[in-house]
Each structure stands twice: as structure tokens, then as C-alpha cells.
């Protein structure tokens, strides 16, 4: 399994998204995606270094703790199902161009596993 990147998802109140975005801007991040409920920031020098600020996930039952972009999300999903992992959100094609599912890790964290379409 090839991992492309790992992005932490920080919970934020709606009105604090802009303030948080500005705060991380001082650290060298710039906005690369904004859907209103989730804002993704990337390093200006290394775009693969990212973090997301999220009020709540608008298309899933819970907000994930971290997002892991993989090369083949379908293969990872099959492997997780085969090992009996708890799937929190089914494999879904999202309108913003990702295919993803949520799985709970052994410590209870919710992991958003995705590939770009």
C-alpha cells in the first residue's frame, strides 16, 4: 500500500475557521481548499505538508481525526474489511473529487482513508 500523504484534521468552530487559517498562515501555510465546513492549508514551500480545519464533516456521521491519502483506496478498504476493522463511513465517491471511507483504528481514532478521483 502506497501512502501519498497524511493530513491532520483539527476541529474548529465555524467562526474560528478564518482566525485559525490566519494563525497557521503565520507559520507558512496558505489556503488550498475551502468548502465552508472544511479548510485545507498547505505549506507555501512544500505543498504536500498540509492540515485541515473542520467544523464537522458534512457528508459523514463523524469528523475524522486524520486523513490518509493512499494510492488505491479500494484495495485498502478490502484489506480493512477482511481484517474485520470497524468501518465508520462506507466507501463513497464525494462530489469534490475524492473516493473515501472512514475506519476506526485500535485506539478509537477515526481515520479518513481516501484517493483522489
Order of alpha helices (4+ residues) and beta strands (2+ residues): beta-alpha-beta-beta-beta-beta-alpha-beta-beta-beta
